[in-house]
Amino acid sequence: MKTKKSLCFLMGFFVIMVWVWGFAAPAFSETLKCKSEAKVREQNSDMVTEEHYVGATIREGSLTCDNGETATLRSYGTWDVIFKKEGFSQTYTVLTFNDNSKILTKFQGRQIPDPEGKADWIWSGMTGTSEILKGTNRFKGIKGSVSFEGKQLPSKISISEWTFTYTLPPK
């Protein structure tokens, strides 16, 4: 009788542990490295003083990732810049992948003039912050962050490197 109770207890304990582990399995983070190129589609700005500008920019372009995936990129940004000194920007970016899955990100960054004069601005990934706000379809429930570093060339084309670090909910 004691052996039967012990066996039932062990079986019950095993079933409960499997059930708990199934719901509490750790989400493993994934990393994805990508490069983008985007061109200014529309830009509006106002000169507050001779050196101080505020404005908004819409960019469109493409994203190519190390794993071979590609996405269209559309970003909506606002900025506040003191010419030849520094500026701050906030940008929402919508990435649409080939299967129509989307990722929405929000960047907050600091802009500094390029000391070599090769670009209008350098976006400093070390001082910028970003987060993944939302995903659709296969990215539904995505959580994570994106680090980026890029340059805006005089031709109004921006070239950036992105590193996505994210988790997806279990399927």
Secondary structure as GFF3:
##gff-version 3
##sequence-region A 1 171
A	DSSP	alpha_helix	2	23	.	.	.	ID=ss1
A	DSSP	beta_strand	30	47	.	.	.	ID=ss2
A	DSSP	beta_strand	52	65	.	.	.	ID=ss3
A	DSSP	beta_strand	70	82	.	.	.	ID=ss4
A	DSSP	beta_strand	86	97	.	.	.	ID=ss5
A	DSSP	beta_strand	102	113	.	.	.	ID=ss6
A	DSSP	beta_strand	121	135	.	.	.	ID=ss7
A	DSSP	three_ten_helix	137	139	.	.	.	ID=ss8
A	DSSP	beta_strand	143	152	.	.	.	ID=ss9
A	DSSP	beta_strand	157	167	.	.	.	ID=ss10
###
